[in-house]
C-alpha cells in the first residue's frame, strides 16, 4: 500500500484566443467540479488532497494535483483509474463506452481474478462507482454555470502523468450533462379528504387533511367554497370530510426519484360530517351528479337504439 500523486488538466477553450476568464464564474463552477472529485475519492475509499498549480495559457489551463490517494489492490481496486474516472463523469456522452472499457480492463488485469464469477462481481461494483448520482449532480452544476458563460467554447480533460488523450466536450454538448427535474400531474375527481385543519381566514394558507390514509397539506383553489368557510357557512368537527376534485402534482428529481408532492383541491362537490354519514352535495356536486346521470342514461338510450337495428 502506498501514497502517490496524480495530475489532471482542466482546459477551458475561450473565444478569440483569450487567456482570461471571469473569476466568479470559474470559482463557482470549479467548486462543484472539486466536490465531484472529492466524491469520486470517497467512492474509491480514499480521502484526496487537492492542490492547484499556476494557470497556463492556451485558453486557460488549470492543473489539479491529487495526493494522499492510497493504492490497495483489495479495497481500492479502482485507485489507478482516478483520472479516468473523473474523465468518465465529465465527458460521458462523448467517449463513455471506450473509457469505461479501458477502466474495467485495467482493473481486472491488475486484480488477476481466478474465475469468471468474481470478474462479473467486480464489474458490477465498477458500474456502481461509475454511475453515482451525487457525482452526476455536481458535474451537472458545473456545466450549468459554464453554459451560462458564453466565452467558453469547449472544455478539455486530460491526465498529465500518462501524457494521455485530451477528451473534449463542445459547448453544444454542455446541455447533455445538465440534469432537470420532471413533473407529472394526476387528478382524482371523486376524492374524499378528511379535514384535520381547515383554513378559516383570508390568505394563502394550506389546509391539512387525510387522503387515502396519508396526511397531506393542500391548497384550496375553489374560491367559492373557501369564502363560504370563512363566512362560517360550513362547520368542521372531528371526522368531517369533503368530496372534491383533487389535483396531485408529483416532482421527480433528475434521477427519476420522487422529490415531493403538491395537492390542490380544484372544486368541492360536497361535505360529510362522518365517514359513514350522509354526503351533503353543494351546487357543484349536484351539477356533477346530473351530468353523470345524463351520460349514463343517454348512453343506455343509444345502446338500445343500436340493438333494435
N, C-alpha and C positions, 0 to 999 in steps of 0.2 A: 504494500500500500504506500503511495507517495503523492506529494503535492506537485502541481505543475501549473504553468501559466499558458493561457491561450489568448490570442489577439484576434479581434474581429473588426472589420471595417464597415461603417455605415456611410454610404456615399450619396450625397444629395446632388443631383444634376440640376443646375439652375439656368434660367433663361438668360440670354445674352452673355453667356460665359462668365456670369457673375461669381464672386467668391464670398459674398456677404449674404446673411440670412437674418430675418427678424428674430431677435434673441428671445422674445416672449413666446413666439410660435414654436421655435426649436426647443426651448426648455420645457414647455408644457407637453409637447409631443414626446420628447425623449424621456420624460418622467414615466409615461405609460410604457414606452419601449423597455426601459430599465426594469419596470415592475414585471413585464413579461419575462425578461431574462432571469430575474430573481425567482419567479415562479418555476421556470424551467429547472433552475438549480434545485429547488425543493422536490420537483418530480424525480430528479436524478439523485436524491438523497444527499445533496451537498449544499453547504452554505457558501455562496460565492462572495468574494471581494471583488468589487468592480472599480477600476480606475480608468480615467480618460487621458489620452495623450494630446499634445498640441494639435490643433486643427491643421489640415493640409489643404492646399488649393486643388484646382481641378474640379470646379464646382465647390463643394465643401465636404471634406472627408473627415469623419471622426473615427478615431481608433479606440476601441474599448479593450482593456486588458482584464481578463478574468483570472483570479488566483484563488488559492485556498480550495481548489477543486480536487477532490480525492478520487483516485482510481482504485476501485476494488472490484475484482472480477465477479464476485458473488453478489454484493449488494448494489453496486453501481455499474452494472454492465453496459449502460449507455454512456458512461462518462467520456470515453474517447470521441463521442459524436456530439459534444456540446455545441460546437459551431454549426454543425449540420442540422441539429435540432432547432436552433434559433432560425436558421435559414428556412427550414421547413415551414415554420409558422409564418414567417414574414413574406414568403413567396409561394405559398402552397398551390395557388391556381396556375402558376406558370411552369412549375417543374416538379410538382409533388411526387408523381409516380417514380421518376428516376431517382430522386433523392431518398425517398422512403426505402426503395430497394437497396440503395447504397448503405443506408444506416443499418438495415436488417442484416445484409450480407456481412458487413464488417463486425457487427456484434456477435452473430452466430459463429463466425470464423474464430473470433477471439475466445469464445466460450468452449469450443471443441466438444459439443454435446455428443453423447453416445447413443442416442436414439431419436427417432422422428417425433415421438410424443413430446419429449422435452423441448424439442425445437418449436413445435406448434404452441406450446405453453408460453415460451419466451416471446414468440411473435405476437401473441395476444397481449402480453404485457407491454411490448413496444408500441402496439397500436393504441393502447390506452394512454400512454405517455405522449403520443403524437397527436392526440385528439382531446386535449384538456380544455374545458370550457373557459376557465379563468384566463389562461394564456390567450385564447382567441379573443376574449373581451378586451384585454389590454392592447393587443395588436389592432383591433378594430378602432379603439380610441386613438391610437397613434395615427392610423391612416385618416381618420375623420378630421383630426386637427391639421394634418399636412394637406389634405384635399382642399381645405378652405384657404390655403395659401398658394396663390396662383403661380408664384415664382418657381416652385419645384416642378420640373418636367418629368423626372423619373428618379427612382431610388435604387442604388446598387448595394448588394450584400456580399461580403467576401471574407473567407477565413484567411488570415495573414500567414500563419505558420505553414500551411500546406501549399502556399502560393497557389491557392485554389481558383476555381472559376468564379467570376463575379456574376451573381444572379441579379437580373434587372427586372424591376416592376415599373411599367409605364404608367403615366398619370391616368390614362383611360381605364386602367385596371384597379386603381385605388378603391373604387366603389365596391369591387368584388370582396374586399376584406371588411367592409363596414357592415356591422350587424344591425338589424332592425327588429323592433317589437312587432307583434302581429295581434290583431284583434278580431274576435268573432262575436256576432250578436245573435242571440236567440230570443224567442218570445214564448210566453205561456199565457194564452188568452182566457184561461179559466183557473188562475192561480188563487189559492187560499193562503192568506198570511195571517197568522195570529199576532195581534198587536201587543207588543211589550211596552213600547214607549212612543206615544203619538206626539206630534208637534202641535202645540196649542196656541202658538203666537206667530206673527209675521216674521219672515226671514228665511234664509236659505239653510235650514237645518234638516238633518236626516232623521227619519223615523227609524225605529228599531222594531224588529219582529222576528217571527219564526216561520221559515218556509221549508217545507219538506224536511222537518226535524233539524234544520240548520238555522242558527241565529244569523240574521242579516241586518245591515244598515241599508236603507233605501231612501231615495228621494221621491217626493210626491209631485208628479207632473200634472195631475188632474186638478187644475186651478179651482174649479167649481166646488169639488169635494173639499179641497183644502180650506177654502173660505168658509164653507159650512161648518167645518170642525172648529175653526177659530171663533165663529159666531155661536158655538155651543149647540148646534143642531144635532150633533152625533156624540153620544157618550160612550166611553170605553171603560170596561172593567176587566178583571182577570178572566182570560179565556175569550175575549172579543176577537172576531176575525173580520177580514174584508175579503170579498171576492173581486178579483181585478185582472186587468191585462198587464202583465209584468214583462219588462224588458231586462234581459240579462246580458251584460257585456263582459266577456272574458278576455283578458290580456295575457298573451304568451310572450315570454322573453325570446331573445334571438335564437335560443336553442330549442324552442318548442315546449319549454316547461311553463306551467301556469304561473303567472306573476300576480294576478289579482282579479277580483270580480267587482262589478258595479251593478247595482239593482235600481231600477226606476219603474214606478207604477205609472203607467200611461193613462189608465182610466179605471175608476172604481165602479163596479156594477151593483154591489150590494154589501150589506153589513150583516153580521151574525153574532149574537151575544155569546153563544157557547158552541162547542164543536158539533154537538148533535142538535143544536137549536134551529129555529126557522131562519132561512135566508130572506132578509128584507131587501127587495130589489129597489134600486134607485131608478131614475128615469133612463139612464144609460143601460142599466140591466134589463129593463123592460123592452127597450128597443132591440137589444141583442137577442132576447128571448123570442121576440116577434119575428125577427129575421130568420132565426133558426127554424121556427115553426113553418114559416112560409117556404123556406128552402126545402124542408123535408116533404111538405105536402105537395108542392108544385112538382118536385121530382117524382113523387109517387104517382101524381096525375099523369105526367108524361110517360111514365113507365107503363101505366095501364093502357094508355092510348096506343103505344107501340105494340103491346101484346095483342091487341084486337085486330091489327092489320093482317 
